[in-house]
Amino acid sequence: MKVALIGVGQAGGKITERLARFDAEMGFGAVQGALAVNSAKPDLRSLEYVDTQLIGADRVNGHGVGGDNELGTEVMQSDIQQVLNGLDGRVTSQAEAIFVVAGLGGGTGSGGAPVLVHHLQQVYDVPVYALGVLPGRNEGALYQANAGRSLKTVVREADSTLLVDNDAWHEQGESVEGAFETINERIAQRVGLLFASGEAVEGVGESVVDSSEVINTLRAGGIAALGYATEVASEDSGENIRTAMSVSRQALLTGTSLPDATTADSALLVVAGQPDRIPRKGVERARRWLEDETGSMQVRGGDFPLDSDRLGALVLLGGAERSDRIQEFMERAREAKRAQEREEEKTDPAEQFADDRLENLF
Ligand SMILES: Nc1nc2c(ncn2[C@@H]2O[C@H](COP(=O)(O)OP(=O)(O)OP(=O)(O)O)[C@@H](O)[C@H]2O)c(=O)[nH]1
């Protein structure tokens, strides 16, 4: 799937950079253009694989918005024309989707990403998705409140919001900085593989996934999640059937970007590995297992050739908002927001952006 990427804020920019780099290093060619937008100048300086754009210079003088997500919304709104102009020529006619990438807990990305998604929807015909990072449980109340507000709005604006929980994809006991590195790397590999698996590959069998299958899986809207797991492949085809099942189970049950997201409106299973080691029977068996497990009748399956001695399963879930983690997160975000309001004695103007799909969670 050919994509254009726009990272907003620090996390958004770093993850976009990782995705662009991974795509270039693997030679996939799925990333058609990548731009990082930020109100903090120093965050943009370290980026090499993406173009950069500073916003809000007249308001914050290149220093960022310091976790104020209403200010993040305002600076994106004021400079939206400049950002859209900056995309001219970067979102080529080949792009099949646009991904806006942001950490939802900060200020610039949290406040700016929903505004940007809204405007991109007016300009481009292709689906506009959000790739949002949810603050981990140990991140402070401000992050939780910001992310609650941002998530509510971005889910309403985007065709689908792929969520990565900062608690999901790192090792126990890592420092926060170390954990970010690991998480960003894993996002790049997994989301990068998803983009690439939606690319037509010449000379490979009929069950290769194409971009319409990714787009149709995400058509459910709401929240999406991505799972991934790998195991060493075998010379023995019977063994590889078992491995395909086993990695698919792990990808869904222990490897998703949103722990507990197991029910979904739709799903896509991609089994990646050396073509002669990918067992068609195993892929079909795992696909049917995924139907039962997610409770969805819309489960697509396919394979993706990858030069690796492992078999990997990538599971994309569409319409996965009925997860315990989301319920728990929304409860914390709500509580953090109430505490913030008590302190500031003011109501939140973003309240009006209630999203139907999430309304019952607030
Ligand atoms: N996965 C991941 N999360 C990050 C990273 N950097 C920050 N975050 C998370 O993103 C949220 C903060 O967002 P940032 O992107 O740092 O903030 P910003 O959008 O630049 O906004 P301001 O700094 O307020 O201008 C918090 O929940 C952090 O834990 C990163 O490199 N990777």
The ligand as an SDF file (V2000), in Angstrom:
LIG
                    3D

 32 34  0  0  0  0  0  0  0  0999 V2000
    6.2200    5.4830   21.6470 N   0  0  0  0  0  0  0  0  0  0  0  0
    6.7170    6.7020   21.8910 C   0  0  0  0  0  0  0  0  0  0  0  0
    6.0390    7.5560   22.6660 N   0  0  0  0  0  0  0  0  0  0  0  0
    6.5810    8.7730   22.8820 C   0  0  0  0  0  0  0  0  0  0  0  0
    7.8120    9.1670   22.3260 C   0  0  0  0  0  0  0  0  0  0  0  0
    8.0630   10.4480   22.7220 N   0  0  0  0  0  0  0  0  0  0  0  0
    7.0200   10.8210   23.4850 C   0  0  0  0  0  0  0  0  0  0  0  0
    6.1160    9.8210   23.5820 N   0  0  0  0  0  0  0  0  0  0  0  0
    4.8180    9.8430   24.2640 C   0  0  0  0  0  0  0  0  0  0  0  0
    4.0400   10.8650   23.6400 O   0  0  0  0  0  0  0  0  0  0  0  0
    3.4040   11.6630   24.5980 C   0  0  0  0  0  0  0  0  0  0  0  0
    3.9920   13.0490   24.5720 C   0  0  0  0  0  0  0  0  0  0  0  0
    3.9070   13.5030   23.2750 O   0  0  0  0  0  0  0  0  0  0  0  0
    5.0890   14.2800   22.5390 P   0  0  0  0  0  0  0  0  0  0  0  0
    5.0620   13.8090   21.1290 O   0  0  0  0  0  0  0  0  0  0  0  0
    6.3670   14.1850   23.2890 O   0  0  0  0  0  0  0  0  0  0  0  0
    4.5690   15.7790   22.6710 O   0  0  0  0  0  0  0  0  0  0  0  0
    4.3520   16.8440   21.5120 P   0  0  0  0  0  0  0  0  0  0  0  0
    3.2320   16.4230   20.6480 O   0  0  0  0  0  0  0  0  0  0  0  0
    5.6600   17.1000   20.8240 O   0  0  0  0  0  0  0  0  0  0  0  0
    3.8510   18.1330   22.3140 O   0  0  0  0  0  0  0  0  0  0  0  0
    4.6460   19.2550   23.1320 P   0  0  0  0  0  0  0  0  0  0  0  0
    5.9610   18.6580   23.5460 O   0  0  0  0  0  0  0  0  0  0  0  0
    3.7350   19.5220   24.2660 O   0  0  0  0  0  0  0  0  0  0  0  0
    4.7920   20.4150   22.2100 O   0  0  0  0  0  0  0  0  0  0  0  0
    3.6210   10.9770   25.9140 C   0  0  0  0  0  0  0  0  0  0  0  0
    2.5450   10.0610   26.1350 O   0  0  0  0  0  0  0  0  0  0  0  0
    4.9350   10.2210   25.7220 C   0  0  0  0  0  0  0  0  0  0  0  0
    5.0450    9.0970   26.5100 O   0  0  0  0  0  0  0  0  0  0  0  0
    8.5040    8.2410   21.4970 C   0  0  0  0  0  0  0  0  0  0  0  0
    9.5700    8.4810   20.9430 O   0  0  0  0  0  0  0  0  0  0  0  0
    7.8930    7.0290   21.3080 N   0  0  0  0  0  0  0  0  0  0  0  0
  1  2  1  0
  2  3  2  0
  2 32  1  0
  3  4  1  0
  4  5  2  0
  4  8  1  0
  5  6  1  0
  5 30  1  0
  6  7  2  0
  7  8  1  0
  8  9  1  0
  9 10  1  0
  9 28  1  0
 10 11  1  0
 11 12  1  0
 11 26  1  0
 12 13  1  0
 13 14  1  0
 14 15  2  0
 14 16  1  0
 14 17  1  0
 17 18  1  0
 18 19  2  0
 18 20  1  0
 18 21  1  0
 21 22  1  0
 22 23  2  0
 22 24  1  0
 22 25  1  0
 26 27  1  0
 26 28  1  0
 28 29  1  0
 30 31  2  0
 30 32  1  0
M  END
$$$$
